[in-house]
Amino acid sequence: MHHHRSRHDRDKEKKRYYLLPGMGGRLYRKKQRVIIKWSVIAALVVSVILGVVMYFLSRPNNILTP
């Protein structure tokens, strides 16, 4: 037999896994957006730094060559 879950059952199911505060709902999604935003910013900063370092190292008269 196939029985459809009511909206209430689905909500209860969804809430059951989130035992700690901030693990679900609107605040969680907002927190995730902030984490993603800062991850992208960090990745861009690291990329720029590595790019600059590689650029200076690839120049023929860089600091490391005597």
DSSP file (Angstrom, degrees, kcal/mol; ACC not computed):
  #  RESIDUE AA STRUCTURE BP1 BP2  ACC     N-H-->O    O-->H-N    N-H-->O    O-->H-N    TCO  KAPPA ALPHA  PHI   PSI    X-CA   Y-CA   Z-CA
    1    1 A M              0   0    0      0, 0.0     2,-0.6     0, 0.0     0, 0.0   0.000 360.0 360.0 360.0 138.2    0.0    0.0    0.0
    2    2 A H        -     0   0    0      2,-0.0     2,-0.5     0, 0.0     0, 0.0  -0.918 360.0-174.5-107.7 121.2    1.2    3.5   -0.9
    3    3 A H        -     0   0    0     -2,-0.6     2,-0.3     0, 0.0     0, 0.0  -0.961  19.7-131.5-122.3 133.7    0.2    6.2    1.5
    4    4 A H        -     0   0    0     -2,-0.5     2,-0.3     1,-0.1    -2,-0.0  -0.571  22.4-124.5 -81.7 138.0    0.9    9.9    0.9
    5    5 A R        -     0   0    0     -2,-0.3     2,-0.1     1,-0.1    -1,-0.1  -0.582  23.1-126.3 -80.3 142.0    2.5   11.9    3.7
    6    6 A S     >  -     0   0    0     -2,-0.3     4,-2.0     1,-0.1     5,-0.2  -0.350  27.5-104.5 -78.1 167.7    0.6   14.9    4.9
    7    7 A R  H  > S+     0   0    0      1,-0.2     4,-2.5     2,-0.2     5,-0.2   0.886 122.4  55.9 -58.5 -39.7    2.4   18.3    5.1
    8    8 A H  H  > S+     0   0    0      1,-0.2     4,-2.5     2,-0.2    -1,-0.2   0.913 106.1  49.9 -62.1 -43.3    2.6   17.9    8.9
    9    9 A D  H  > S+     0   0    0      1,-0.2     4,-2.5     2,-0.2    -1,-0.2   0.906 110.9  49.7 -61.9 -41.8    4.4   14.6    8.6
   10   10 A R  H  X S+     0   0    0     -4,-2.0     4,-2.5     2,-0.2    -2,-0.2   0.919 111.1  48.8 -64.4 -42.9    6.9   16.1    6.1
   11   11 A D  H  X S+     0   0    0     -4,-2.5     4,-2.4     2,-0.2    -2,-0.2   0.915 112.0  48.8 -62.3 -42.9    7.6   19.1    8.4
   12   12 A K  H  X S+     0   0    0     -4,-2.5     4,-1.7     1,-0.2    -1,-0.2   0.917 111.4  50.2 -62.6 -42.7    8.1   16.8   11.4
   13   13 A E  H  X S+     0   0    0     -4,-2.5     4,-0.7     1,-0.2    -2,-0.2   0.906 111.2  49.1 -60.0 -43.7   10.4   14.6    9.3
   14   14 A K  H >< S+     0   0    0     -4,-2.5     3,-0.6     1,-0.2     4,-0.4   0.901 113.2  46.0 -64.7 -42.4   12.4   17.7    8.3
   15   15 A K  H >< S+     0   0    0     -4,-2.4     3,-0.9     1,-0.2    -1,-0.2   0.758  96.6  74.8 -73.3 -24.6   12.7   19.0   11.8
   16   16 A R  H 3< S+     0   0    0     -4,-1.7    -1,-0.2     1,-0.3    -2,-0.2   0.845  94.4  50.1 -60.3 -35.3   13.7   15.7   13.3
   17   17 A Y  T << S+     0   0    0     -4,-0.7     2,-1.3    -3,-0.6    -1,-0.3   0.714  93.0  79.3 -78.6 -19.7   17.3   15.8   11.9
   18   18 A Y    <   +     0   0    0     -3,-0.9    -1,-0.2    -4,-0.4     6,-0.1  -0.693  49.5 156.9 -94.9  90.7   18.0   19.3   13.1
   19   19 A L        +     0   0    0     -2,-1.3    -1,-0.2     4,-0.1    -2,-0.1   0.788  56.2  59.8 -86.1 -29.1   18.9   18.8   16.8
   20   20 A L  S >  S-     0   0    0     -3,-0.2     3,-1.3     1,-0.1     4,-0.1  -0.718  94.9 -97.3-102.0 151.4   21.0   21.9   17.4
   21   21 A P  T 3  S+     0   0    0      0, 0.0    -1,-0.1     0, 0.0    -2,-0.1  -0.341 107.5  26.1 -63.4 145.0   19.8   25.5   17.0
   22   22 A G  T 3  S+     0   0    0      2,-0.2     9,-0.1    -4,-0.1     3,-0.0   0.551  88.1 109.9  82.0   7.3   20.7   27.1   13.7
   23   23 A M  S <  S+     0   0    0     -3,-1.3     2,-0.3    -5,-0.1    -4,-0.1   0.498  80.1  22.0 -93.9  -3.0   20.9   23.8   11.8
   24   24 A G  S  > S+     0   0    0     -4,-0.1     4,-0.6    -6,-0.1     3,-0.3  -0.972  92.5  29.1-153.5 167.1   17.8   24.4    9.8
   25   25 A G  H  > S-     0   0    0     -2,-0.3     4,-2.0     1,-0.2     5,-0.2  -0.319 104.0 -26.0  83.4-161.3   15.4   27.0    8.4
   26   26 A R  H  > S+     0   0    0      1,-0.2     4,-2.3     2,-0.2    -1,-0.2   0.877 133.5  51.7 -62.5 -43.4   15.9   30.6    7.4
   27   27 A L  H  > S+     0   0    0     -3,-0.3     4,-2.7     1,-0.2    -1,-0.2   0.895 108.8  51.8 -63.1 -39.7   18.9   31.3    9.7
   28   28 A Y  H  X S+     0   0    0     -4,-0.6     4,-2.6     2,-0.2    -1,-0.2   0.929 110.4  47.7 -62.1 -45.4   20.8   28.2    8.4
   29   29 A R  H  X S+     0   0    0     -4,-2.0     4,-2.2     2,-0.2    -1,-0.2   0.890 112.2  49.9 -63.7 -38.1   20.3   29.3    4.8
   30   30 A K  H  X S+     0   0    0     -4,-2.3     4,-2.0     2,-0.2    -2,-0.2   0.923 111.0  49.5 -64.3 -43.7   21.5   32.8    5.7
   31   31 A K  H  X S+     0   0    0     -4,-2.7     4,-2.5     1,-0.2    -2,-0.2   0.903 109.6  51.7 -61.6 -42.3   24.5   31.4    7.4
   32   32 A Q  H  X S+     0   0    0     -4,-2.6     4,-2.8     1,-0.2    -1,-0.2   0.904 107.6  52.5 -61.5 -41.6   25.3   29.2    4.4
   33   33 A R  H  X S+     0   0    0     -4,-2.2     4,-2.5     1,-0.2    -1,-0.2   0.908 110.2  48.3 -60.9 -41.4   25.1   32.3    2.1
   34   34 A V  H  X S+     0   0    0     -4,-2.0     4,-2.5     2,-0.2     5,-0.2   0.920 111.9  49.2 -64.5 -43.8   27.6   34.1    4.3
   35   35 A I  H  X S+     0   0    0     -4,-2.5     4,-2.1     1,-0.2    -2,-0.2   0.923 112.9  46.9 -61.4 -45.1   29.9   31.1    4.4
   36   36 A I  H  X S+     0   0    0     -4,-2.8     4,-2.4     2,-0.2    -2,-0.2   0.916 111.1  52.2 -63.6 -43.1   29.7   30.8    0.6
   37   37 A K  H  X S+     0   0    0     -4,-2.5     4,-2.3     1,-0.2    -2,-0.2   0.940 113.0  43.4 -58.9 -48.7   30.3   34.6    0.1
   38   38 A W  H  X S+     0   0    0     -4,-2.5     4,-2.6     1,-0.2    -1,-0.2   0.823 110.9  55.8 -69.6 -30.2   33.4   34.5    2.3
   39   39 A S  H  X S+     0   0    0     -4,-2.1     4,-2.4    -5,-0.2    -1,-0.2   0.919 109.4  46.5 -64.9 -42.6   34.7   31.3    0.7
   40   40 A V  H  X S+     0   0    0     -4,-2.4     4,-2.4     2,-0.2    -2,-0.2   0.921 112.8  49.5 -65.3 -43.8   34.5   33.0   -2.8
   41   41 A I  H  X S+     0   0    0     -4,-2.3     4,-2.4     1,-0.2    -2,-0.2   0.928 112.0  48.3 -60.2 -45.2   36.2   36.1   -1.5
   42   42 A A  H  X S+     0   0    0     -4,-2.6     4,-2.6     1,-0.2     5,-0.2   0.905 110.7  51.2 -62.2 -41.6   39.0   34.0    0.1
   43   43 A A  H  X S+     0   0    0     -4,-2.4     4,-2.4     1,-0.2    -1,-0.2   0.906 110.6  48.5 -63.1 -41.8   39.4   32.0   -3.1
   44   44 A L  H  X S+     0   0    0     -4,-2.4     4,-2.5     2,-0.2    -2,-0.2   0.916 111.8  49.0 -64.4 -43.0   39.7   35.2   -5.2
   45   45 A V  H  X S+     0   0    0     -4,-2.4     4,-2.5     1,-0.2    -2,-0.2   0.938 112.9  46.8 -62.5 -46.9   42.3   36.7   -2.7
   46   46 A V  H  X S+     0   0    0     -4,-2.6     4,-2.8     1,-0.2     5,-0.2   0.898 111.8  52.2 -62.3 -40.2   44.4   33.5   -2.8
   47   47 A S  H  X S+     0   0    0     -4,-2.4     4,-2.6    -5,-0.2    -1,-0.2   0.914 110.3  47.7 -62.2 -43.5   44.2   33.4   -6.6
   48   48 A V  H  X S+     0   0    0     -4,-2.5     4,-2.6     2,-0.2    -2,-0.2   0.930 112.7  48.8 -63.8 -45.1   45.4   37.0   -6.9
   49   49 A I  H  X S+     0   0    0     -4,-2.5     4,-2.5     1,-0.2    -2,-0.2   0.942 113.8  45.6 -61.1 -47.8   48.3   36.4   -4.5
   50   50 A L  H  X S+     0   0    0     -4,-2.8     4,-2.8     1,-0.2     5,-0.2   0.898 112.2  52.7 -62.8 -39.3   49.4   33.2   -6.3
   51   51 A G  H  X S+     0   0    0     -4,-2.6     4,-2.3    -5,-0.2    -1,-0.2   0.920 110.6  46.5 -61.2 -44.5   49.0   34.9   -9.6
   52   52 A V  H  X S+     0   0    0     -4,-2.6     4,-2.5     2,-0.2     5,-0.2   0.928 113.6  48.7 -64.3 -45.3   51.2   37.8   -8.5
   53   53 A V  H  X S+     0   0    0     -4,-2.5     4,-2.3     1,-0.2    -2,-0.2   0.934 113.4  46.5 -60.3 -46.8   53.8   35.5   -7.0
   54   54 A M  H  X S+     0   0    0     -4,-2.8     4,-1.7     1,-0.2    -1,-0.2   0.871 110.9  53.5 -65.4 -35.6   53.9   33.3  -10.2
   55   55 A Y  H  X S+     0   0    0     -4,-2.3     4,-0.8    -5,-0.2    -2,-0.2   0.946 111.9  43.6 -62.8 -48.2   54.1   36.4  -12.4
   56   56 A F  H  < S+     0   0    0     -4,-2.5     3,-0.4     1,-0.2    -2,-0.2   0.858 113.8  51.1 -68.0 -33.6   57.2   37.8  -10.5
   57   57 A L  H  < S+     0   0    0     -4,-2.3    -1,-0.2    -5,-0.2    -2,-0.2   0.804 107.7  53.5 -72.1 -27.4   58.8   34.3  -10.4
   58   58 A S  H  < S+     0   0    0     -4,-1.7    -1,-0.2    -5,-0.2    -2,-0.2   0.638  84.9 101.8 -84.6 -12.3   58.4   33.9  -14.2
   59   59 A R  S >< S-     0   0    0     -4,-0.8     3,-1.0    -3,-0.4    -3,-0.0  -0.481  78.3-128.2 -70.4 142.8   60.1   37.2  -15.0
   60   60 A P  T 3  S+     0   0    0      0, 0.0     2,-0.4     0, 0.0    -1,-0.1   0.852 105.3  45.0 -62.9 -35.3   63.7   36.7  -16.2
   61   61 A N  T 3  S+     0   0    0      5,-0.1    -2,-0.1     3,-0.0    -3,-0.1  -0.345  83.9 150.3-106.0  53.6   65.1   39.3  -13.8
   62   62 A N    X   -     0   0    0     -3,-1.0     3,-0.8    -2,-0.4    -5,-0.1  -0.291  61.5-100.8 -81.1 172.3   63.2   38.2  -10.7
   63   63 A I  T 3  S+     0   0    0      1,-0.2    -1,-0.1    -7,-0.1    -6,-0.1   0.803 117.1  56.0 -62.9 -31.6   64.6   38.5   -7.1
   64   64 A L  T 3  S+     0   0    0      2,-0.0    -1,-0.2    -7,-0.0    -7,-0.1   0.753  87.8  85.1 -79.0 -23.2   65.6   34.8   -6.9
   65   65 A T    <         0   0    0     -3,-0.8     0, 0.0     1,-0.1     0, 0.0  -0.645 360.0 360.0 -82.2 133.4   67.9   34.8   -9.9
   66   66 A P              0   0    0      0, 0.0    -1,-0.1     0, 0.0    -3,-0.1   0.483 360.0 360.0 -71.0 360.0   71.5   35.9   -9.2
